[in-house]
Amino acid sequence: MSVSLLHKLPGILLLGILLVGCTEDPGAKPDDPSAPQLTLSVPELNYADDGGIRTVVIRSNTGWTVSGANDWCTTDKAEGSYDGEVTVTTQANTDYDDRSVNLTVKAGSVTKILTVNQRKKDALTLTQARYEIRQEGGAIAVEVKHNVDFTVEIPQEFAGWITPITTKGLSAASLQFEIAANPAYDAREGKIIIRNSNGTLADTLYVVQAQLDKLGITESQRTVAPEGGTVAVAVNTNLDYDIIIPEEAAWITLAPQTKGLRSEEYQFIVAAHTDYNSRSAEVIFKDRNSPAADTLHLLQTSYKADITLGESESLGSRLSDEELKVIKTLILRGHLSDADFSAMRDRMPLLTDLDLYATDCPWIPHEAFCKRNGGLYVGHPSLTRIILPHGATHIESLAFGYSGTLQSIRLPKTFALMDDNTSDWYKRSGLQSITVEAGNPNYSDIDGVLYSANRERLICYPMGRTASSYAVPEGTVALNASFSSSALTSIHIPASVTSMSGGTFGGCPNLATISIDASNTMYCDVNGVVFSKDKRTIIRYPRAKGTAYSIPNGVTTIGESAFAGSRFVTMDIPQGVTTIGESAFASCSQLTAVNIPQGVTAIEASAFYGCRQLTSVTLPNSITKLGNSAFMRCGLTHLTIPEGVTELGANLCQESAQLKSVILPGTLVSLGGSFGPFAVCPQLESITCYAVNPPTGSLRVATTTDSDVQVYVPAASVEAYKAAPGWNNRTNIQAITN
């Protein structure tokens, strides 16, 4: 042994004694080598959560035991002697708490404790990993079980509809998220990731949200014509559904599916509708598993409607435009207003048959069934028949316009007022039949021709009738302007008629002959031309009879409208005629010349009105009267009024565009009319008046040419004319030089 070791030996022995003393049983004597001794290499063992194997060295001078092991902590031996090793094995810790167990090592009276510690398992879990959310969204509460710090991660693609509400920091045990409504027709799935700080643990929450349930049809409001037809309906849906047609809608049937149709398209067959008023039904498309539904509203219009209107109701408010525009037959009852007439006129283009009898309207208003189109009044395009309200008293002017399709009208027993000043419907509407309710004290009808109540006066033969001949019934006494513009070619007048005029047949373009019963005491006919019984007055020459005619000798008077509208080019009036009656040659548009013989004393009002081709006329010295508008709208270029005429009719040559010069007689006393006999004659150049005293009245010509018209008067009267009312506004008054 080396010297150095010898020097150190006492210290080593002392250290050993001290160590042994520390591990001996307290009751043992240190110096007793037979006392039990026991030492452990470590007082405790520490394991990770996944478990493991550790070895402990046991030193003893005797036998020893190990106890206290359990199901997660086991030893490879329970006893041994003297020095040895014990292997301690722990299983993985699946709990979320730390755990430990004390193993007892005993050698005789000496006991040592070996503590085995195992770390808890790192915990980061969700109590519910999947949430199913309704389409409309809402908040969800998420419970997190954890023993680690964590973060919440919402992937970017889901951040638009998943939003955290509260987190309470990293140690939060409950999280809330707001889920937005799903606007799409497909379900969607998102996720929320809960992750520990170092990324070793994570759990994922899946959020599944229902789609927006869709059960819709492309057009929910459909209108079907009265004749019925097929309605195609496209369905957009992501649901299983049924189609429900109400039992009361038996007029709607679902057509069989065909290969040419998509599965989302259906066809409904709608039967023809022949009853009054529109009908409607609702076809329901209903989801089998939820309240989701859509409704197809079917409205089938009708060509016929029977409507009762209250005080505050109108036709336009009761019926839609779709209904109004197809109605052909309409029965109205109750209150009727101007708005209802407007609806019938403007919004019911197919209306043909109208019954207003049960309404409270007291008359048919102005323009009720016509519209102004520029300067024309155009009648309703399809109205053919109307029954007036039971209390109506009259029809205002232009109620049906100058044209239209009206063929039949029925007047109630209250109808009372019908004259040219207030009502012209019966002349202008193209009627074929006018009937009157029994009991009317003023009017009656015979087969659709309007008469007075006692049937003595024929008021109107409807102009739209297509018959070529008509025989006025015996007993008729008077004929008004009864046959104006009718299509008749011949008319027979009975013996009983005592009152009529040329105007009775005015405007009948096809009338070729008028026959008079031979026993009639007031009238007769000669080859279809009507005369007074004594043949001194020609009453009417039918317009379609011919373009040449010689008035027989013996005629003294050309009656009112005797030749109105005829197609003559020239006319020789024979000697013996003294009077040319009112409108005798009015509107003879082809008349270019007329010979007025000496002896004619009077040319009545409008005698040559509208003869635009008549360029010249010579008035005999026998003329003493020129009626109002006698040559209005004629083609005359010069007119000489003979001596003896004292007064000019109002508007004598008004609107005669070609008139250039006028000579007035010395006998003239009055110009007649406030507007002047030569108003609106724009080419008038000169007026020569031989009257010494200025005639009274107006000499107005045309506002643009008055100052250019030369006025010649007797030299001694120039100043008197310049001062006379009606003349004193002339600037070119000068003396007659020849």
C-alpha atoms as one frame of an Amber mdcrd trajectory, in Angstrom:
protein
   0.000   0.000   0.000   1.319   3.394  -0.850   2.208   5.953   1.698  -0.385
   8.338   0.335  -3.174   5.804   0.708  -2.042   5.017   4.230  -2.224   8.635
   5.073  -5.760   8.799   3.699  -7.153   5.595   5.179  -8.270   6.992   8.517
 -10.404   9.631   6.716 -12.010   7.094   4.397 -12.904   4.826   7.295 -14.437
   7.715   9.145 -16.556   8.705   6.086 -17.785   5.170   5.666 -18.785   4.989
   9.314 -20.744   8.202   8.891 -22.547   6.926   5.781 -23.494   3.656   7.414
 -24.767   5.516  10.356 -27.053   7.545   8.160 -28.782   4.480   6.671 -29.107
   2.306   9.690 -32.223   1.872  11.635 -32.326   4.548  14.260 -32.722   1.925
  16.868 -29.644  -0.015  15.756 -26.394   0.494  17.251 -23.798   1.913  14.876
 -21.226  -0.300  15.960 -23.355  -3.428  15.686 -22.321  -5.151  12.425 -25.195
  -7.605  12.716 -27.898  -4.922  12.549 -29.944  -4.737   9.230 -28.654  -2.233
   6.711 -30.582  -0.809   3.685 -29.776   1.894   1.128 -31.434   2.972  -2.144
 -29.580   4.517  -5.002 -32.328   7.188  -5.464 -35.195   8.220  -3.190 -37.655
   8.777  -6.110 -38.279   8.019  -9.736 -39.901  10.507 -12.199 -41.617   9.370
 -15.351 -43.041  11.153 -18.360 -46.722  10.738 -19.206 -45.931   8.010 -21.721
 -44.454   5.778 -18.991 -41.100   3.988 -18.961 -38.570   1.715 -17.105 -36.176
   2.747 -14.388 -33.740   0.722 -12.219 -33.064   1.277  -8.525 -29.974  -0.161
  -6.766 -30.641  -1.633  -3.321 -27.779  -2.292  -0.924 -28.398  -4.349   2.171
 -26.707  -6.835   4.443 -29.795  -8.928   4.671 -32.866  -9.861   2.745 -35.358
  -7.184   1.655 -38.864  -6.783   0.155 -40.553  -4.289  -2.186 -44.295  -3.570
  -1.882 -46.852  -0.986  -3.024 -46.871  -1.663  -6.789 -50.208  -1.242  -8.698
 -51.660  -1.557 -12.181 -49.711   1.316 -13.649 -46.540   1.001 -11.608 -44.949
  -2.447 -11.355 -41.628  -3.918 -10.175 -39.817  -6.799 -11.681 -39.320  -8.410
  -8.229 -40.895  -8.183  -4.830 -37.903  -9.344  -2.745 -34.175  -9.914  -2.762
 -31.055 -10.307  -0.580 -28.072  -8.177  -0.007 -27.171  -5.869  -2.852 -29.393
  -5.965  -5.913 -31.503  -4.066  -8.473 -35.226  -3.527  -8.868 -36.703  -2.480
 -12.218 -39.756  -0.166 -11.919 -42.061   0.067 -14.963 -44.865   2.642 -15.414
 -47.643   2.547 -17.976 -48.630   5.584 -20.038 -50.689   8.073 -18.062 -54.008
   8.616 -19.845 -55.361  10.880 -17.175 -55.131  14.605 -17.232 -53.629  14.758
 -13.677 -50.171  13.940 -12.277 -49.997  10.708 -10.294 -47.578   9.049  -7.841
 -47.170   5.938  -5.730 -44.838   5.074  -2.803 -42.989   1.777  -3.024 -41.934
   0.427   0.360 -38.516  -1.261   0.578 -37.992  -3.128   3.861 -34.946  -4.985
   5.214 -35.608  -6.338   8.654 -36.492  -3.452  10.835 -35.239  -0.883   8.344
 -37.746   0.670   5.852 -37.064   2.956   2.915 -39.698   4.718   0.699 -39.169
   4.928  -3.056 -41.552   7.546  -4.535 -42.632   7.000  -8.147 -44.001  10.159
  -9.873 -45.639  10.265 -13.334 -46.506  13.410 -15.211 -50.065  13.947 -16.351
 -51.025  13.588 -19.959 -51.119  16.948 -21.850 -54.833  17.665 -22.353 -56.423
  19.761 -25.127 -59.771  18.301 -26.121 -63.287  19.420 -27.067 -66.307  17.956
 -25.377 -68.156  18.112 -28.712 -66.252  17.950 -31.940 -69.123  18.581 -34.423
 -71.857  21.187 -34.411 -74.736  21.218 -36.869 -76.158  24.700 -37.350 -79.376
  25.897 -38.930 -79.240  27.887 -42.140 -80.079  31.144 -40.405 -76.974  30.821
 -38.187 -76.560  31.760 -34.538 -74.115  31.449 -31.617 -72.492  28.228 -30.417
 -70.723  27.597 -27.068 -67.715  25.292 -27.217 -66.321  23.630 -24.072 -62.570
  22.974 -24.073 -60.895  20.541 -21.679 -57.246  21.458 -21.380 -54.229  21.510
 -19.109 -52.057  23.417 -21.520 -52.107  26.873 -22.961 -53.823  27.029 -26.347
 -54.767  29.250 -29.249 -57.877  29.368 -31.456 -57.360  29.192 -35.211 -60.121
  29.730 -37.802 -58.840  28.974 -41.299 -59.127  31.887 -43.693 -61.670  30.205
 -45.937 -64.137  29.987 -43.048 -63.419  33.327 -41.371 -66.138  34.997 -43.404
 -68.918  33.159 -41.656 -67.392  31.859 -38.363 -66.507  34.614 -35.918 -65.247
  34.271 -32.293 -67.344  36.144 -29.767 -65.434  35.652 -26.472 -62.193  33.768
 -25.640 -61.305  34.841 -22.064 -57.625  34.376 -22.784 -55.628  31.166 -23.190
 -57.028  29.501 -20.117 -60.629  29.763 -21.177 -62.664  26.609 -20.687 -65.618
  27.838 -22.803 -65.518  29.607 -26.164 -68.347  31.210 -28.166 -68.574  31.626
 -31.903 -71.106  33.439 -34.080 -72.196  31.564 -37.198 -73.544  33.749 -39.991
 -76.608  32.817 -42.020 -75.897  30.610 -45.011 -77.083  32.396 -48.161 -76.258
  29.499 -50.447 -78.458  26.682 -51.609 -75.799  24.125 -50.593 -74.787  23.090
 -47.058 -71.329  24.167 -45.944 -68.755  22.845 -43.492 -66.096  24.802 -41.678
 -63.643  24.056 -38.880 -62.074  25.673 -35.841 -58.659  24.416 -34.694 -57.723
  24.515 -30.988 -53.903  24.185 -30.728 -51.428  24.231 -27.820 -48.662  26.753
 -27.760 -45.854  24.540 -29.087 -48.049  22.876 -31.663 -47.818  19.385 -30.304
 -51.489  19.139 -29.400 -54.534  20.137 -31.369 -58.211  19.393 -31.629 -60.587
  20.384 -34.407 -64.170  21.557 -34.114 -66.280  20.936 -37.227 -69.178  23.289
 -37.961 -71.737  21.980 -40.438 -74.376  24.492 -41.525 -77.538  23.678 -43.383
 -78.184  25.185 -46.795 -80.736  27.820 -47.581 -83.777  25.747 -48.332 -85.054
  26.712 -51.756 -88.402  25.826 -53.152 -89.345  28.446 -55.674 -90.988  28.775
 -59.037 -89.725  31.206 -61.619 -93.037  33.021 -62.135 -95.513  32.741 -59.306
 -98.209  34.914 -60.895 -99.604  33.550 -64.152-102.582  34.667 -66.180-104.331
  32.326 -68.593-106.629  33.343 -71.434-110.287  32.310 -71.262-109.795  29.620
 -73.885-107.345  27.875 -71.569-104.016  26.368 -72.526-100.812  25.022 -71.077
 -98.793  26.753 -68.352 -95.138  25.716 -68.035 -93.688  26.163 -64.550 -89.979
  25.836 -63.773 -89.074  24.901 -60.183 -85.790  25.818 -58.509 -85.273  23.702
 -55.416 -82.924  21.627 -53.300 -85.771  19.894 -51.480 -88.060  16.982 -52.018
 -91.559  18.346 -52.547 -95.141  17.583 -53.468 -97.490  19.465 -55.803-100.906
  20.180 -54.316-103.814  21.240 -56.535-106.944  22.173 -54.525-109.968  19.973
 -55.071-112.064  22.949 -56.119-109.615  23.717 -58.936-110.578  20.739 -61.068
-110.050  22.931 -64.116-106.288  22.650 -63.555-104.517  19.361 -64.239-100.856
  18.392 -64.139 -99.689  17.224 -67.523 -97.679  13.978 -67.700 -93.925  14.487
 -67.675 -92.228  14.015 -71.017 -88.658  13.267 -71.905 -88.379  16.674 -73.438
 -88.855  18.324 -70.061 -86.353  18.780 -67.304 -87.267  17.191 -64.005 -87.665
  20.683 -62.526 -90.281  21.764 -65.060 -93.971  20.972 -65.008 -96.834  21.736
 -67.324-100.333  22.449 -66.118-103.272  22.138 -68.465-105.906  24.827 -67.893
-109.378  24.119 -69.261-111.344  26.691 -71.242-113.373  29.109 -69.120-116.824
  29.937 -70.470-118.503  31.325 -67.342-118.741  34.912 -66.157-115.820  36.501
 -64.279-112.251  35.386 -63.865-111.326  32.431 -61.715-108.190  31.777 -59.728
-106.462  28.982 -57.874-103.263  28.364 -55.953-101.061  25.399 -56.766 -98.742
  24.698 -53.836 -95.246  23.269 -54.142 -94.517  22.017 -50.591 -91.402  20.491
 -49.032 -92.044  17.080 -47.565 -89.885  17.634 -44.491 -90.252  21.301 -43.582
 -92.648  24.226 -43.874 -90.817  25.424 -47.003 -93.255  26.027 -49.857 -93.974
  28.199 -52.852 -97.283  28.955 -54.461 -98.227  29.285 -58.103-101.068  31.782
 -58.410-103.104  31.033 -61.502-105.609  33.596 -62.745-107.743  32.638 -65.691
-109.471  35.547 -67.270-112.916  35.375 -68.804-114.375  36.935 -71.891-117.434
  37.665 -69.749-117.733  39.607 -66.492-120.674  40.433 -64.224-119.486  43.052
 -61.729-121.322  44.950 -58.993-119.557  48.157 -57.966-119.979  49.806 -54.576
-119.865  53.538 -53.961-116.098  53.560 -53.360-115.220  50.960 -55.968-114.235
  51.274 -59.585-113.929  48.905 -62.466-110.177  49.491 -62.550-109.775  48.610
 -58.874-111.862  45.449 -59.094-110.206  44.010 -62.171-106.583  43.855 -63.240
-105.362  45.006 -66.615-104.996  41.351 -67.619-108.684  40.829 -66.907-109.883
  44.069 -68.445-108.051  43.662 -71.711-109.729  40.344 -72.626-113.323  40.998
 -71.554-115.764  41.007 -74.436-119.089  40.855 -72.581-119.566  43.036 -69.501
-122.538  43.400 -67.170-122.103  46.231 -64.673-124.285  46.874 -61.647-124.291
  49.472 -58.904-122.402  52.746 -58.923-120.860  53.977 -62.172-118.380  56.863
 -62.388-116.391  58.698 -65.057-113.384  56.558 -64.139-115.340  53.462 -65.129
-116.107  54.919 -68.540-112.414  55.727 -68.945-111.505  52.142 -68.057-113.960
  50.746 -70.588-112.740  53.124 -73.271-108.973  52.965 -72.664-108.297  49.590
 -71.043-110.846  47.240 -72.593-109.982  47.013 -76.295-112.023  43.827 -76.875
-115.233  44.994 -75.206-118.091  44.256 -77.587-121.233  43.741 -75.511-122.002
  46.124 -72.621-124.989  45.992 -70.274-125.273  49.020 -67.969-128.967  48.609
 -67.176-128.490  47.900 -63.451-126.173  50.889 -62.842-127.155  54.250 -61.385
-125.653  56.430 -64.122-128.128  59.165 -65.228-126.571  59.686 -68.679-123.748
  58.618 -70.976-121.095  61.347 -70.738-119.247  63.226 -73.429-116.483  61.097
 -75.030-117.505  58.097 -72.943-116.521  55.672 -75.694-114.358  57.746 -77.994
-110.982  59.440 -77.868-109.673  62.503 -79.600-106.961  61.624 -82.095-105.680
  64.896 -83.431-108.785  66.616 -84.754-110.789  63.390 -84.965-112.985  61.699
 -82.416-112.358  57.992 -82.830-114.907  55.620 -81.386-114.239  52.482 -79.349
-112.582  49.900 -81.620-114.818  46.938 -80.778-117.959  48.007 -78.886-120.947
  46.734 -80.856-123.842  46.591 -78.364-124.824  48.662 -75.340-127.804  48.654
 -72.991-128.118  52.027 -71.269-128.637  52.426 -67.488-132.234  52.033 -66.363
-132.432  55.679 -65.249-130.469  57.338 -68.068-132.151  60.353 -69.616-129.784
  61.212 -72.466-126.507  60.617 -74.253-124.142  63.557 -74.445-122.554  64.614
 -77.709-119.614  62.613 -79.041-120.259  59.853 -76.544-119.492  57.335 -79.287
-117.501  59.529 -81.653-117.658  59.985 -85.386-116.571  56.447 -86.101-116.670
  53.142 -84.383-118.185  49.710 -84.362-121.347  50.285 -82.308-124.204  48.394
 -83.922-126.936  48.186 -81.309-128.149  50.389 -78.495-131.075  49.940 -76.117
-132.688  53.022 -74.575-134.425  52.778 -71.172-137.928  53.971 -70.462-136.477
  57.123 -68.816-134.679  58.279 -71.963-136.051  61.709 -72.825-133.585  64.082
 -74.434-132.422  63.687 -77.995-131.724  66.656 -80.231-128.922  68.013 -82.373
-127.777  70.466 -79.702-127.102  67.878 -77.007-126.879  64.516 -78.683-125.694
  63.418 -82.121-124.854  59.819 -81.393-127.689  58.418 -83.472-126.344  60.108
 -86.600-122.671  59.309 -86.342-122.040  56.019 -84.626-122.775  53.512 -87.384
-125.702  51.975 -85.550-127.672  49.109 -87.050-130.354  48.898 -84.379-131.883
  51.261 -81.818-134.338  49.600 -79.462-136.407  51.209 -76.717-137.604  49.720
 -73.438-141.365  49.405 -73.298-143.105  52.195 -71.462-140.920  55.071 -72.672
-143.243  58.090 -73.107-141.021  59.708 -75.741-139.624  57.014 -78.002-140.323
  53.599 -79.455-138.789  51.441 -82.152-139.976  49.362 -85.046-137.544  46.569
 -85.776-134.621  48.659 -84.557-135.615  51.905 -86.320-136.236  54.767 -83.901
-139.647  56.439 -83.814-141.562  58.719 -81.510-143.616  56.976 -78.850-146.783
  57.201 -80.986-144.793  56.099 -84.051-145.918  59.097 -86.075-142.425  60.559
 -86.391-139.479  58.616 -87.800-136.507  59.937 -85.871-133.588  57.825 -87.038
-133.010  55.073 -89.504-129.676  53.731 -88.160-126.882  54.556 -90.571-125.138
  51.217 -90.106-127.972  49.096 -91.439-126.978  47.200 -94.545-130.387  46.768
 -96.169-130.645  48.357 -99.602-134.298  49.374 -99.334-136.730  50.558 -96.691
-140.445  51.201 -96.699-141.596  53.740 -94.161-144.650  52.201 -92.464-148.078
  53.644 -93.062-149.128  55.933 -90.227-145.834  57.769 -90.120-146.517  61.501
 -90.446-143.122  63.213 -90.202-139.596  62.370 -91.250-136.719  64.075 -89.517
-133.167  63.955 -90.905-133.955  60.301 -90.716-131.853  58.650 -93.401-128.618
  60.584 -93.101-125.657  58.593 -94.424-127.452  55.302 -94.643-126.561  52.621
 -97.198-130.007  52.589 -98.727-130.459  52.626-102.487-134.231  53.073-102.413
-136.828  54.371 -99.996-140.626  54.243-100.181-142.697  56.950 -98.523-146.324
  56.124 -97.555-149.385  58.235 -98.062-149.469  59.308 -94.426-146.249  61.361
 -94.509-146.947  65.105 -94.542-143.622  66.531 -93.357-140.139  65.987 -94.750
-137.370  67.841 -96.547-134.374  67.240 -98.716-132.345  67.047 -95.517-134.291
  63.911 -94.623-132.153  62.059 -97.165-128.989  64.123 -96.915-125.671  62.326
 -97.061-127.086  59.080 -98.465-124.368  58.270-101.011-126.084  55.169-102.446
-129.622  56.485-102.657-130.801  56.256-106.292-134.591  56.433-106.043-137.266
  57.680-103.686-140.799  56.520-104.360-143.918  58.180-102.985-147.259  56.469
-102.524-149.545  57.832-105.212-152.229  58.718-102.658-149.905  60.975-100.663
-151.437  64.463-100.639-148.222  66.373 -99.938-145.536  64.760-102.104-144.968
  62.861-105.271-142.051  61.469-107.203-141.066  61.747-110.810-138.694  58.967
-111.793-137.472  58.666-108.247-137.008  62.433-107.658-139.205  63.893-104.900
-141.417  66.918-105.543-144.185  68.668-103.729-147.566  67.341-104.813-148.017
  70.303-107.182-144.503  69.753-108.510-143.619  73.403-107.956-140.942  72.537
-105.370-138.225  69.995-105.949-137.678  68.303-102.603-134.837  65.833-103.182
-132.740  64.556-106.027-131.110  61.282-104.861-127.334  61.561-104.813-126.684
  58.324-106.664-129.250  58.912-109.390-126.834  60.458-111.891-124.515  63.354
-112.719-126.799  65.136-115.162-130.297  66.433-114.541-132.593  69.086-115.932
-134.940  70.664-113.485-138.443  70.500-115.012-140.257  73.648-116.073-142.834
  74.778-113.592-140.563  74.426-110.581-140.439  77.650-108.591-138.501  76.543
-105.549-135.415  74.422-105.178-136.032  73.027-101.719-133.760  72.660 -98.745
-130.843  70.293 -99.516-132.561  69.293-102.765-129.243  68.643-104.560-126.848
  68.627-101.574-123.858  66.383-102.180-124.788  65.649-105.787-122.104  65.044
-108.426-123.140  67.601-111.030-120.476  69.546-112.913-122.854  72.210-114.233
-126.417  73.147-113.396-128.887  75.198-115.416-131.646  76.533-113.256-134.751
  77.100-115.407-136.798  80.262-115.752-139.555  80.450-113.201-137.438  79.469
-110.205-137.610  82.208-107.592-135.979  80.634-104.573-132.877  78.555-104.117
-133.412  76.975-100.715-131.093  76.470 -97.762-128.174  74.139 -98.581-129.778
  73.396-101.952-126.405  72.743-103.626-124.252  72.432-100.519-121.149  70.256
-100.851-121.528  69.681-104.574-117.816  69.236-104.782-117.641  68.859-108.590
-119.896  71.796-109.486-117.929  74.322-111.579-120.661  76.554-113.017-124.282
  77.376-112.312-126.703  79.487-114.312-129.013  81.478-112.060-131.811  82.989
-114.207-133.516  86.304-113.947-136.416  85.986-111.547-134.580  84.317-108.720
-135.054  86.586-105.726-133.573  84.658-102.840-130.520  82.500-102.356-130.928
  81.062 -98.898-128.323  80.219 -96.259-125.517  77.843 -97.281-127.086  77.349
-100.700-123.677  76.800-102.343-121.677  76.085 -99.213-118.521  74.077 -99.867
-118.659  74.148-103.685-114.909  74.537-103.949-114.793  74.057-107.749-117.383
  76.777-108.355-115.180  79.600-109.736-117.793  81.956-111.134-121.457  82.806
-110.717-123.600  85.533-112.188-126.314  86.860-109.954-129.388  88.310-111.713
-130.729  91.770-110.909-133.817  90.115-109.439-131.828  88.954-106.381-132.886
  90.713-103.189-131.624  88.242-100.553-128.318  86.463-100.011-128.474  84.241
 -96.959-125.793  83.515 -94.400-122.811  81.549 -95.755-124.493  81.286 -99.170
-121.072  81.084-100.932-118.889  80.154 -97.954-115.841  78.015 -98.863-116.441
  78.336-102.572-113.874  78.705-105.363-115.176  82.060-106.636-112.579  84.552
-107.843-114.982  87.482-108.370-118.439  88.296-107.102-120.750  91.140-108.125
-123.754  91.751-105.908-126.574  93.267-108.016-128.459  96.444-107.260-131.502
  95.847-105.120-129.723  93.772-102.491-129.851  95.640 -99.197-128.214  93.141
 -96.846-125.457  90.538 -97.105-125.793  87.397 -95.076-123.242  86.788 -92.347
-120.139  84.953 -93.555-121.393  85.233 -97.121-118.064  84.325 -98.771-116.052
  83.478 -95.682-112.999  81.243 -96.238-113.215  81.527-100.023-109.508  81.245
-100.600-109.515  82.287-104.302-111.727  85.393-104.011-109.885  88.482-105.327
-112.481  91.176-105.955-115.998  92.078-104.823-118.423  94.723-106.111-121.192
  95.823-103.753-124.373  97.659-104.905-125.515 101.168-104.078-128.604  99.724
-102.392-126.549  97.921 -99.740-127.448  98.951 -96.191-125.911  96.219 -94.012
-122.933  93.879 -94.331-124.486  91.411 -91.913-122.784  89.528 -89.086-120.096
  90.643 -86.686-117.348  88.720 -88.444-117.982  90.185 -91.904-119.055  88.609
 -95.200-115.484  88.312 -96.542-113.553  87.169 -93.473-110.590  84.900 -94.039
-110.328  85.546 -97.770-106.542  85.881 -97.919-106.268  86.783-101.647-108.873
  89.524-101.620-107.392  92.616-103.342-110.248  95.070-103.773-113.746  95.870
-102.568-115.836  98.400-104.496-118.963  99.667-102.745-121.383 102.046-104.580
-123.479 102.818-101.498-123.359 106.522-100.701-123.905 105.854 -97.023-121.451
 103.381 -95.481-123.264 100.068 -94.828-123.258  98.992 -91.230-121.269  96.002
 -90.066-117.724  94.704 -90.222-115.481  94.606 -93.271-112.900  92.353 -91.694
-111.030  90.312 -94.315-108.035  88.522 -92.783-105.712  89.802 -90.114-102.627
  89.441 -92.328-104.011  91.206 -95.432-106.492  93.818 -94.194-104.098  96.689
 -94.877-103.463  95.474 -98.451-107.116  95.442 -99.556-108.048  98.492-101.651
-111.494  99.893-100.805-113.217 102.046-103.451-116.250 104.191-102.534-118.101
 107.178-104.071-115.832 110.243-104.045-118.279 112.252-101.972-118.375 109.536
 -99.337-114.655 108.875 -98.762-114.497 110.783 -95.528-117.765 109.308 -94.303
-116.421 105.800 -94.895-113.176 106.640 -93.101-115.184 107.700 -90.078-117.829
 104.952 -90.145-117.665 102.062 -87.643-116.591  98.855 -89.339-114.822 100.856
 -92.071-112.710 103.277 -90.086-110.015 100.681 -89.528-109.306 100.608 -93.267
-106.201 102.501 -94.394-106.757 102.302 -98.158-110.166 103.928 -98.713-110.224
 105.962-101.931-112.672 107.323-104.513-114.110 105.283-107.370-112.533 106.636
-110.565-114.878 105.240-113.211
